[in-house]
Structures are given as C-alpha cells and as structure tokens.
C-alpha cells in the first residue's frame, strides 16, 4: 500500500472513532413494524451492535414499546408510551440481541425507525 493510500485509510478510520474512543455508527437500517391489530404485541430485532435508534408511528398515533415481552399489549409495566406525534431515541448503545416490542391502541398502524450500527 502506498503512503497516500495508507494515510487516507488512517484518516477514514479516525473519522469513524468518536472522542470517547468508540466507533461511530456508519450503517443505517430503516425498518417498519406493521401493527394491524390493536393492543397486540409485535416485535423487531435491532441489528447487532446498534449504536443508536429512533422510532415513531408513521401517522403520529401514540404507541407503547418495551424491551420485555408481554408488556405492551396489555399495558403492563415496564413500558414506555411514545405520545402522539412524538418519537423516541436511544443513543450510546452497543446492543446485541435487543428486541423492541411495540403495540398501539388503534388498528392498522406502522412504527417506523432507523437503527445505526
């Protein structure tokens, strides 16, 4: 590898490292979780090594989410309510095997999200 290529590769790698020495997220995954039935739990697996994610309901309807199964459909704590026209974001993660469980009090809704790893 010539010197210019090596310096370029080092600069590219350096650009991917944040100030705390952690790799910056570089791979976006856009996802949609259809919720055809009201008060029914649906799940989505976050990609390995997710660093950050953001979720919201496509039409702005409020919905519930949890990282624990069997919580959101029956509104049994712990869960988080994302209010109408709101969104939820998590940062500074290094998630592996993390599952989002979502539900909504209305039919035919879609939770949209983006996860960066």
N, CA, C and O atoms as a GROMACS GRO file, in nm:
protein
  468
    1UNK      N    1   0.086  -0.118   0.000
    1UNK     CA    2   0.000   0.000   0.000
    1UNK      C    3   0.090   0.123   0.000
    1UNK      O    4   0.181   0.136   0.082
    2UNK      N    5   0.062   0.213  -0.092
    2UNK     CA    6   0.147   0.332  -0.094
    2UNK      C    7   0.112   0.424   0.022
    2UNK      O    8   0.010   0.408   0.088
    3UNK      N    9   0.199   0.521   0.046
    3UNK     CA   10   0.184   0.608   0.163
    3UNK      C   11   0.054   0.690   0.160
    3UNK      O   12  -0.010   0.706   0.263
    4UNK      N   13   0.016   0.739   0.043
    4UNK     CA   14  -0.107   0.818   0.032
    4UNK      C   15  -0.230   0.734   0.066
    4UNK      O   16  -0.319   0.780   0.137
    5UNK      N   17  -0.235   0.611   0.016
    5UNK     CA   18  -0.347   0.522   0.049
    5UNK      C   19  -0.352   0.491   0.198
    5UNK      O   20  -0.459   0.488   0.258
    6UNK      N   21  -0.235   0.469   0.257
    6UNK     CA   22  -0.230   0.438   0.399
    6UNK      C   23  -0.278   0.557   0.481
    6UNK      O   24  -0.356   0.540   0.576
    7UNK      N   25  -0.235   0.677   0.447
    7UNK     CA   26  -0.280   0.796   0.519
    7UNK      C   27  -0.430   0.818   0.502
    7UNK      O   28  -0.497   0.858   0.597
    8UNK      N   29  -0.482   0.792   0.383
    8UNK     CA   30  -0.625   0.804   0.359
    8UNK      C   31  -0.702   0.702   0.442
    8UNK      O   32  -0.804   0.736   0.501
    9UNK      N   33  -0.653   0.579   0.448
    9UNK     CA   34  -0.719   0.474   0.527
    9UNK      C   35  -0.718   0.510   0.676
    9UNK      O   36  -0.818   0.490   0.745
   10UNK      N   37  -0.607   0.563   0.725
   10UNK     CA   38  -0.598   0.604   0.865
   10UNK      C   39  -0.695   0.719   0.893
   10UNK      O   40  -0.762   0.719   0.996
   11UNK      N   41  -0.702   0.816   0.802
   11UNK     CA   42  -0.795   0.929   0.819
   11UNK      C   43  -0.940   0.881   0.818
   11UNK      O   44  -1.021   0.929   0.897
   12UNK      N   45  -0.972   0.785   0.730
   12UNK     CA   46  -1.108   0.730   0.726
   12UNK      C   47  -1.143   0.659   0.857
   12UNK      O   48  -1.253   0.676   0.910
   13UNK      N   49  -1.049   0.581   0.909
   13UNK     CA   50  -1.072   0.512   1.035
   13UNK      C   51  -1.086   0.611   1.149
   13UNK      O   52  -1.174   0.596   1.234
   14UNK      N   53  -1.001   0.712   1.152
   14UNK     CA   54  -1.007   0.814   1.255
   14UNK      C   55  -1.141   0.887   1.253
   14UNK      O   56  -1.195   0.922   1.358
   15UNK      N   57  -1.196   0.908   1.135
   15UNK     CA   58  -1.325   0.977   1.122
   15UNK      C   59  -1.438   0.893   1.180
   15UNK      O   60  -1.543   0.947   1.216
   16UNK      N   61  -1.419   0.762   1.189
   16UNK     CA   62  -1.522   0.673   1.242
   16UNK      C   63  -1.513   0.655   1.393
   16UNK      O   64  -1.598   0.588   1.452
   17UNK      N   65  -1.413   0.712   1.456
   17UNK     CA   66  -1.393   0.698   1.601
   17UNK      C   67  -1.435   0.829   1.668
   17UNK      O   68  -1.390   0.936   1.628
   18UNK      N   69  -1.520   0.819   1.770
   18UNK     CA   70  -1.562   0.942   1.839
   18UNK      C   71  -1.464   0.978   1.948
   18UNK      O   72  -1.363   0.910   1.968
   19UNK      N   73  -1.492   1.084   2.018
   19UNK     CA   74  -1.398   1.135   2.119
   19UNK      C   75  -1.379   1.041   2.236
   19UNK      O   76  -1.276   1.048   2.304
   20UNK      N   77  -1.474   0.953   2.263
   20UNK     CA   78  -1.460   0.858   2.373
   20UNK      C   79  -1.390   0.730   2.328
   20UNK      O   80  -1.377   0.637   2.407
   21UNK      N   81  -1.345   0.726   2.204
   21UNK     CA   82  -1.276   0.607   2.155
   21UNK      C   83  -1.369   0.500   2.105
   21UNK      O   84  -1.325   0.387   2.080
   22UNK      N   85  -1.498   0.531   2.089
   22UNK     CA   86  -1.594   0.433   2.040
   22UNK      C   87  -1.617   0.456   1.891
   22UNK      O   88  -1.610   0.568   1.842
   23UNK      N   89  -1.644   0.347   1.821
   23UNK     CA   90  -1.672   0.360   1.678
   23UNK      C   91  -1.803   0.434   1.658
   23UNK      O   92  -1.902   0.408   1.726
   24UNK      N   93  -1.803   0.527   1.564
   24UNK     CA   94  -1.924   0.600   1.530
   24UNK      C   95  -2.013   0.511   1.445
   24UNK      O   96  -1.964   0.427   1.369
   25UNK      N   97  -2.142   0.527   1.458
   25UNK     CA   98  -2.231   0.447   1.374
   25UNK      C   99  -2.217   0.486   1.227
   25UNK      O  100  -2.213   0.604   1.194
   26UNK      N  101  -2.210   0.387   1.141
   26UNK     CA  102  -2.191   0.412   0.999
   26UNK      C  103  -2.291   0.338   0.911
   26UNK      O  104  -2.299   0.365   0.791
   27UNK      N  105  -2.367   0.244   0.967
   27UNK     CA  106  -2.459   0.164   0.886
   27UNK      C  107  -2.603   0.187   0.932
   27UNK      O  108  -2.641   0.144   1.040
   28UNK      N  109  -2.682   0.256   0.849
   28UNK     CA  110  -2.823   0.275   0.884
   28UNK      C  111  -2.908   0.158   0.837
   28UNK      O  112  -2.887   0.103   0.729
   29UNK      N  113  -3.004   0.121   0.919
   29UNK     CA  114  -3.106   0.023   0.881
   29UNK      C  115  -3.241   0.087   0.908
   29UNK      O  116  -3.274   0.117   1.022
   30UNK      N  117  -3.319   0.108   0.802
   30UNK     CA  118  -3.453   0.161   0.817
   30UNK      C  119  -3.548   0.043   0.832
   30UNK      O  120  -3.539  -0.055   0.758
   31UNK      N  121  -3.640   0.052   0.928
   31UNK     CA  122  -3.732  -0.059   0.949
   31UNK      C  123  -3.874  -0.009   0.971
   31UNK      O  124  -3.897   0.105   1.013
   32UNK      N  125  -3.969  -0.097   0.941
   32UNK     CA  126  -4.111  -0.071   0.962
   32UNK      C  127  -4.170  -0.190   1.034
   32UNK      O  128  -4.147  -0.305   0.997
   33UNK      N  129  -4.247  -0.162   1.139
   33UNK     CA  130  -4.312  -0.269   1.215
   33UNK      C  131  -4.463  -0.250   1.198
   33UNK      O  132  -4.522  -0.165   1.264
   34UNK      N  133  -4.527  -0.329   1.110
   34UNK     CA  134  -4.671  -0.318   1.093
   34UNK      C  135  -4.744  -0.366   1.219
   34UNK      O  136  -4.708  -0.467   1.278
   35UNK      N  137  -4.847  -0.293   1.257
   35UNK     CA  138  -4.931  -0.330   1.372
   35UNK      C  139  -5.077  -0.332   1.323
   35UNK      O  140  -5.151  -0.237   1.347
   36UNK      N  141  -5.118  -0.440   1.256
   36UNK     CA  142  -5.254  -0.445   1.201
   36UNK      C  143  -5.364  -0.452   1.306
   36UNK      O  144  -5.475  -0.406   1.283
   37UNK      N  145  -5.334  -0.511   1.422
   37UNK     CA  146  -5.435  -0.528   1.527
   37UNK      C  147  -5.405  -0.438   1.647
   37UNK      O  148  -5.290  -0.419   1.684
   38UNK      N  149  -5.509  -0.385   1.705
   38UNK     CA  150  -5.494  -0.301   1.824
   38UNK      C  151  -5.456  -0.386   1.945
   38UNK      O  152  -5.497  -0.501   1.957
   39UNK      N  153  -5.377  -0.327   2.033
   39UNK     CA  154  -5.338  -0.390   2.160
   39UNK      C  155  -5.284  -0.531   2.141
   39UNK      O  156  -5.315  -0.622   2.218
   40UNK      N  157  -5.203  -0.547   2.038
   40UNK     CA  158  -5.136  -0.673   2.008
   40UNK      C  159  -4.987  -0.644   1.999
   40UNK      O  160  -4.946  -0.545   1.939
   41UNK      N  161  -4.907  -0.731   2.059
   41UNK     CA  162  -4.763  -0.709   2.063
   41UNK      C  163  -4.696  -0.755   1.934
   41UNK      O  164  -4.722  -0.864   1.884
   42UNK      N  165  -4.609  -0.670   1.882
   42UNK     CA  166  -4.528  -0.701   1.765
   42UNK      C  167  -4.383  -0.676   1.802
   42UNK      O  168  -4.354  -0.591   1.887
   43UNK      N  169  -4.291  -0.749   1.739
   43UNK     CA  170  -4.150  -0.734   1.778
   43UNK      C  171  -4.062  -0.713   1.657
   43UNK      O  172  -4.095  -0.749   1.544
   44UNK      N  173  -3.946  -0.651   1.685
   44UNK     CA  174  -3.844  -0.630   1.583
   44UNK      C  175  -3.708  -0.642   1.650
   44UNK      O  176  -3.686  -0.586   1.757
   45UNK      N  177  -3.617  -0.716   1.587
   45UNK     CA  178  -3.482  -0.737   1.638
   45UNK      C  179  -3.391  -0.626   1.587
   45UNK      O  180  -3.374  -0.608   1.466
   46UNK      N  181  -3.333  -0.551   1.679
   46UNK     CA  182  -3.235  -0.450   1.638
   46UNK      C  183  -3.111  -0.519   1.583
   46UNK      O  184  -3.075  -0.626   1.630
   47UNK      N  185  -3.046  -0.459   1.483
   47UNK     CA  186  -2.924  -0.519   1.429
   47UNK      C  187  -2.815  -0.531   1.536
   47UNK      O  188  -2.813  -0.455   1.632
   48UNK      N  189  -2.725  -0.626   1.518
   48UNK     CA  190  -2.611  -0.641   1.609
   48UNK      C  191  -2.532  -0.512   1.615
   48UNK      O  192  -2.513  -0.444   1.514
   49UNK      N  193  -2.487  -0.479   1.732
   49UNK     CA  194  -2.402  -0.362   1.757
   49UNK      C  195  -2.471  -0.230   1.723
   49UNK      O  196  -2.406  -0.136   1.678
   50UNK      N  197  -2.603  -0.225   1.743
   50UNK     CA  198  -2.675  -0.099   1.724
   50UNK      C  199  -2.619   0.004   1.820
   50UNK      O  200  -2.608  -0.021   1.940
   51UNK      N  201  -2.585   0.120   1.767
   51UNK     CA  202  -2.531   0.230   1.848
   51UNK      C  203  -2.640   0.329   1.887
   51UNK      O  204  -2.637   0.386   1.996
   52UNK      N  205  -2.735   0.350   1.798
   52UNK     CA  206  -2.844   0.443   1.824
   52UNK      C  207  -2.965   0.402   1.740
   52UNK      O  208  -2.950   0.343   1.633
   53UNK      N  209  -3.084   0.434   1.788
   53UNK     CA  210  -3.203   0.412   1.708
   53UNK      C  211  -3.308   0.516   1.744
   53UNK      O  212  -3.307   0.573   1.853
   54UNK      N  213  -3.398   0.540   1.651
   54UNK     CA  214  -3.510   0.631   1.671
   54UNK      C  215  -3.635   0.565   1.614
   54UNK      O  216  -3.631   0.503   1.508
   55UNK      N  217  -3.748   0.577   1.688
   55UNK     CA  218  -3.874   0.520   1.642
   55UNK      C  219  -3.987   0.621   1.657
   55UNK      O  220  -3.983   0.708   1.744
   56UNK      N  221  -4.089   0.608   1.571
   56UNK     CA  222  -4.210   0.688   1.580
   56UNK      C  223  -4.321   0.616   1.502
   56UNK      O  224  -4.292   0.525   1.423
   57UNK      N  225  -4.444   0.655   1.523
   57UNK     CA  226  -4.555   0.598   1.448
   57UNK      C  227  -4.573   0.679   1.320
   57UNK      O  228  -4.572   0.802   1.323
   58UNK      N  229  -4.587   0.610   1.209
   58UNK     CA  230  -4.592   0.675   1.078
   58UNK      C  231  -4.693   0.788   1.070
   58UNK      O  232  -4.663   0.893   1.012
   59UNK      N  233  -4.813   0.770   1.127
   59UNK     CA  234  -4.916   0.874   1.117
   59UNK      C  235  -4.928   0.959   1.243
   59UNK      O  236  -5.022   1.038   1.257
   60UNK      N  237  -4.833   0.944   1.335
   60UNK     CA  238  -4.832   1.027   1.455
   60UNK      C  239  -4.915   0.975   1.570
   60UNK      O  240  -4.928   1.043   1.672
   61UNK      N  241  -4.973   0.857   1.556
   61UNK     CA  242  -5.052   0.798   1.665
   61UNK      C  243  -4.961   0.757   1.781
   61UNK      O  244  -4.848   0.712   1.758
   62UNK      N  245  -5.009   0.772   1.903
   62UNK     CA  246  -4.934   0.726   2.020
   62UNK      C  247  -4.921   0.573   2.016
   62UNK      O  248  -5.009   0.504   1.965
   63UNK      N  249  -4.811   0.521   2.071
   63UNK     CA  250  -4.792   0.377   2.080
   63UNK      C  251  -4.706   0.346   2.201
   63UNK      O  252  -4.650   0.437   2.263
   64UNK      N  253  -4.695   0.219   2.236
   64UNK     CA  254  -4.616   0.174   2.350
   64UNK      C  255  -4.502   0.085   2.301
   64UNK      O  256  -4.515   0.013   2.202
   65UNK      N  257  -4.388   0.092   2.374
   65UNK     CA  258  -4.281  -0.003   2.344
   65UNK      C  259  -4.211  -0.044   2.471
   65UNK      O  260  -4.214   0.025   2.573
   66UNK      N  261  -4.147  -0.160   2.462
   66UNK     CA  262  -4.072  -0.215   2.575
   66UNK      C  263  -3.960  -0.301   2.518
   66UNK      O  264  -3.958  -0.334   2.400
   67UNK      N  265  -3.868  -0.336   2.605
   67UNK     CA  266  -3.764  -0.432   2.568
   67UNK      C  267  -3.796  -0.568   2.629
   67UNK      O  268  -3.719  -0.663   2.616
   68UNK      N  269  -3.912  -0.577   2.696
   68UNK     CA  270  -3.957  -0.702   2.759
   68UNK      C  271  -4.084  -0.751   2.692
   68UNK      O  272  -4.174  -0.673   2.661
   69UNK      N  273  -4.090  -0.881   2.671
   69UNK     CA  274  -4.207  -0.944   2.609
   69UNK      C  275  -4.328  -0.939   2.704
   69UNK      O  276  -4.313  -0.938   2.826
   70UNK      N  277  -4.446  -0.936   2.644
   70UNK     CA  278  -4.575  -0.942   2.717
   70UNK      C  279  -4.600  -0.821   2.807
   70UNK      O  280  -4.662  -0.835   2.913
   71UNK      N  281  -4.555  -0.705   2.767
   71UNK     CA  282  -4.579  -0.583   2.846
   71UNK      C  283  -4.667  -0.483   2.772
   71UNK      O  284  -4.755  -0.422   2.832
   72UNK      N  285  -4.643  -0.466   2.643
   72UNK     CA  286  -4.708  -0.356   2.570
   72UNK      C  287  -4.853  -0.386   2.529
   72UNK      O  288  -4.934  -0.293   2.524
   73UNK      N  289  -4.886  -0.509   2.500
   73UNK     CA  290  -5.023  -0.540   2.454
   73UNK      C  291  -5.125  -0.514   2.564
   73UNK      O  292  -5.234  -0.462   2.538
   74UNK      N  293  -5.090  -0.549   2.686
   74UNK     CA  294  -5.182  -0.533   2.798
   74UNK      C  295  -5.150  -0.412   2.885
   74UNK      O  296  -5.209  -0.392   2.990
   75UNK      N  297  -5.055  -0.331   2.840
   75UNK     CA  298  -5.012  -0.212   2.915
   75UNK      C  299  -4.968  -0.248   3.057
   75UNK      O  300  -5.010  -0.185   3.154
   76UNK      N  301  -4.882  -0.350   3.067
   76UNK     CA  302  -4.826  -0.392   3.195
   76UNK      C  303  -4.684  -0.341   3.208
   76UNK      O  304  -4.599  -0.376   3.126
   77UNK      N  305  -4.656  -0.258   3.307
   77UNK     CA  306  -4.520  -0.204   3.321
   77UNK      C  307  -4.416  -0.315   3.331
   77UNK      O  308  -4.446  -0.423   3.382
   78UNK      N  309  -4.296  -0.291   3.283
   78UNK     CA  310  -4.243  -0.164   3.233
   78UNK      C  311  -4.262  -0.150   3.082
   78UNK      O  312  -4.236  -0.243   3.006
   79UNK      N  313  -4.308  -0.034   3.042
   79UNK     CA  314  -4.314   0.003   2.901
   79UNK      C  315  -4.306   0.155   2.893
   79UNK      O  316  -4.321   0.225   2.994
   80UNK      N  317  -4.283   0.205   2.774
   80UNK     CA  318  -4.277   0.349   2.750
   80UNK      C  319  -4.385   0.386   2.650
   80UNK      O  320  -4.403   0.317   2.549
   81UNK      N  321  -4.456   0.493   2.677
   81UNK     CA  322  -4.552   0.545   2.582
   81UNK      C  323  -4.485   0.655   2.500
   81UNK      O  324  -4.429   0.750   2.555
   82UNK      N  325  -4.493   0.639   2.370
   82UNK     CA  326  -4.448   0.746   2.281
   82UNK      C  327  -4.575   0.822   2.244
   82UNK      O  328  -4.662   0.768   2.175
   83UNK      N  329  -4.584   0.943   2.289
   83UNK     CA  330  -4.706   1.023   2.272
   83UNK      C  331  -4.732   1.058   2.126
   83UNK      O  332  -4.643   1.048   2.042
   84UNK      N  333  -4.854   1.098   2.097
   84UNK     CA  334  -4.893   1.136   1.961
   84UNK      C  335  -4.794   1.236   1.904
   84UNK      O  336  -4.755   1.332   1.971
   85UNK      N  337  -4.756   1.213   1.781
   85UNK     CA  338  -4.660   1.296   1.707
   85UNK      C  339  -4.522   1.300   1.771
   85UNK      O  340  -4.442   1.389   1.741
   86UNK      N  341  -4.494   1.205   1.860
   86UNK     CA  342  -4.364   1.200   1.926
   86UNK      C  343  -4.275   1.092   1.867
   86UNK      O  344  -4.317   1.013   1.782
   87UNK      N  345  -4.152   1.090   1.915
   87UNK     CA  346  -4.058   0.986   1.877
   87UNK      C  347  -3.974   0.952   1.999
   87UNK      O  348  -3.972   1.026   2.098
   88UNK      N  349  -3.905   0.841   1.990
   88UNK     CA  350  -3.815   0.800   2.099
   88UNK      C  351  -3.681   0.764   2.037
   88UNK      O  352  -3.674   0.699   1.933
   89UNK      N  353  -3.574   0.809   2.102
   89UNK     CA  354  -3.440   0.779   2.054
   89UNK      C  355  -3.354   0.728   2.169
   89UNK      O  356  -3.364   0.776   2.282
   90UNK      N  357  -3.272   0.630   2.139
   90UNK     CA  358  -3.170   0.579   2.231
   90UNK      C  359  -3.035   0.599   2.166
   90UNK      O  360  -3.019   0.578   2.046
   91UNK      N  361  -2.937   0.640   2.246
   91UNK     CA  362  -2.802   0.664   2.195
   91UNK      C  363  -2.700   0.592   2.282
   91UNK      O  364  -2.732   0.540   2.389
   92UNK      N  365  -2.579   0.591   2.234
   92UNK     CA  366  -2.464   0.537   2.310
   92UNK      C  367  -2.484   0.391   2.350
   92UNK      O  368  -2.450   0.352   2.461
   93UNK      N  369  -2.538   0.312   2.259
   93UNK     CA  370  -2.560   0.171   2.284
   93UNK      C  371  -2.451   0.089   2.216
   93UNK      O  372  -2.377   0.140   2.132
   94UNK      N  373  -2.441  -0.034   2.254
   94UNK     CA  374  -2.372  -0.137   2.177
   94UNK      C  375  -2.455  -0.262   2.195
   94UNK      O  376  -2.413  -0.360   2.256
   95UNK      N  377  -2.576  -0.255   2.139
   95UNK     CA  378  -2.678  -0.357   2.164
   95UNK      C  379  -2.654  -0.481   2.079
   95UNK      O  380  -2.622  -0.473   1.961
   96UNK      N  381  -2.671  -0.594   2.143
   96UNK     CA  382  -2.666  -0.722   2.072
   96UNK      C  383  -2.780  -0.807   2.125
   96UNK      O  384  -2.788  -0.834   2.244
   97UNK      N  385  -2.867  -0.850   2.035
   97UNK     CA  386  -2.981  -0.932   2.075
   97UNK      C  387  -3.094  -0.853   2.138
   97UNK      O  388  -3.178  -0.910   2.207
   98UNK      N  389  -3.097  -0.722   2.114
   98UNK     CA  390  -3.201  -0.638   2.172
   98UNK      C  391  -3.326  -0.644   2.083
   98UNK      O  392  -3.318  -0.631   1.961
   99UNK      N  393  -3.441  -0.664   2.147
   99UNK     CA  394  -3.568  -0.676   2.076
   99UNK      C  395  -3.659  -0.563   2.120
   99UNK      O  396  -3.673  -0.537   2.240
  100UNK      N  397  -3.721  -0.495   2.023
  100UNK     CA  398  -3.823  -0.394   2.052
  100UNK      C  399  -3.960  -0.461   2.042
  100UNK      O  400  -3.990  -0.529   1.944
  101UNK      N  401  -4.041  -0.442   2.144
  101UNK     CA  402  -4.179  -0.490   2.144
  101UNK      C  403  -4.268  -0.366   2.137
  101UNK      O  404  -4.253  -0.274   2.217
  102UNK      N  405  -4.361  -0.363   2.041
  102UNK     CA  406  -4.446  -0.246   2.022
  102UNK      C  407  -4.592  -0.287   2.015
  102UNK      O  408  -4.626  -0.399   1.977
  103UNK      N  409  -4.680  -0.193   2.052
  103UNK     CA  410  -4.825  -0.212   2.041
  103UNK      C  411  -4.890  -0.074   2.036
  103UNK      O  412  -4.831   0.026   2.077
  104UNK      N  413  -5.012  -0.072   1.986
  104UNK     CA  414  -5.085   0.052   1.972
  104UNK      C  415  -5.232   0.026   2.002
  104UNK      O  416  -5.282  -0.084   1.978
  105UNK      N  417  -5.302   0.125   2.054
  105UNK     CA  418  -5.444   0.112   2.083
  105UNK      C  419  -5.533   0.121   1.961
  105UNK      O  420  -5.655   0.105   1.972
  106UNK      N  421  -5.475   0.147   1.845
  106UNK     CA  422  -5.550   0.160   1.720
  106UNK      C  423  -5.505   0.053   1.621
  106UNK      O  424  -5.396  -0.002   1.632
  107UNK      N  425  -5.591   0.026   1.523
  107UNK     CA  426  -5.557  -0.074   1.421
  107UNK      C  427  -5.483  -0.010   1.304
  107UNK      O  428  -5.486   0.111   1.284
  108UNK      N  429  -5.417  -0.096   1.228
  108UNK     CA  430  -5.351  -0.059   1.102
  108UNK      C  431  -5.253   0.056   1.117
  108UNK      O  432  -5.259   0.154   1.042
  109UNK      N  433  -5.163   0.045   1.213
  109UNK     CA  434  -5.058   0.145   1.234
  109UNK      C  435  -4.923   0.084   1.199
  109UNK      O  436  -4.909  -0.038   1.189
  110UNK      N  437  -4.823   0.170   1.181
  110UNK     CA  438  -4.687   0.125   1.149
  110UNK      C  439  -4.589   0.207   1.232
  110UNK      O  440  -4.592   0.330   1.230
  111UNK      N  441  -4.501   0.137   1.304
  111UNK     CA  442  -4.389   0.203   1.371
  111UNK      C  443  -4.274   0.204   1.272
  111UNK      O  444  -4.235   0.100   1.219
  112UNK      N  445  -4.221   0.322   1.248
  112UNK     CA  446  -4.105   0.337   1.161
  112UNK      C  447  -3.984   0.365   1.247
  112UNK      O  448  -3.994   0.424   1.354
  113UNK      N  449  -3.870   0.323   1.199
  113UNK     CA  450  -3.749   0.352   1.275
  113UNK      C  451  -3.625   0.346   1.190
  113UNK      O  452  -3.627   0.301   1.076
  114UNK      N  453  -3.519   0.394   1.249
  114UNK     CA  454  -3.386   0.382   1.189
  114UNK      C  455  -3.290   0.343   1.301
  114UNK      O  456  -3.291   0.402   1.409
  115UNK      N  457  -3.208   0.243   1.272
  115UNK     CA  458  -3.107   0.197   1.366
  115UNK      C  459  -2.971   0.210   1.298
  115UNK      O  460  -2.955   0.173   1.182
  116UNK      N  461  -2.875   0.264   1.371
  116UNK     CA  462  -2.740   0.281   1.320
  116UNK      C  463  -2.647   0.186   1.395
  116UNK      O  464  -2.649   0.180   1.518
  117UNK      N  465  -2.566   0.113   1.320
  117UNK     CA  466  -2.466   0.025   1.384
  117UNK      C  467  -2.329   0.056   1.327
  117UNK      O  468  -2.230  -0.005   1.366
   0.00000   0.00000   0.00000
